[in-house]
């Protein structure tokens, strides 16, 4: 890769850090904070860059979903039904710039058809409790060949589902090593 580029890094406890010079120097990005948070308190567990719009990215945190439209310089906290939930995963549709998904703890999957301005909770049979710890949707992936198929992974397994209805998954495993990541490969 030639030339300078921007790097954003989500942290657990220090919000989002940003380098505009390919990682040589770093600074904390400007984030709109809820009234109860301090600048160093934000836990960012997910970052997703729009494959359609330069400078547009999303960040999932323990207080909700953030969006930047200026290459990570500043982040606005979006109003959504996910506010107050931990957002562990975000996926932007590779074919449709308006469609995106978010996975949370407590476990749920949400879909937006307007770049994160409004959201609907998808029907999904996700256990609310597991013996290995609280369930959460830790990864979402959209099939690039058939973008109406979304895969989801959690600390209790990996599954594939359609965008409008999420199929029933497995029960909670008995192992404390049950974590899953996924991707679609051509």
Secondary structure, 3 states (H helix, E strand, C coil): CCCCCCEEEECECCCEEEECCCCCCCEECEECCCCCCCCCCCEEEEEEECCCCCCCEEEEECCCEEEECCCCCEEEECCCCCCCCEEEEEEECCCCCCCEEEEEECCEEEEECCCCCCCEECECCCCCCCCCCCCCEEEEEECCCCCCEEEEEECCEEEEEECCECCCCCCCCCCCCCCCCCCCCC
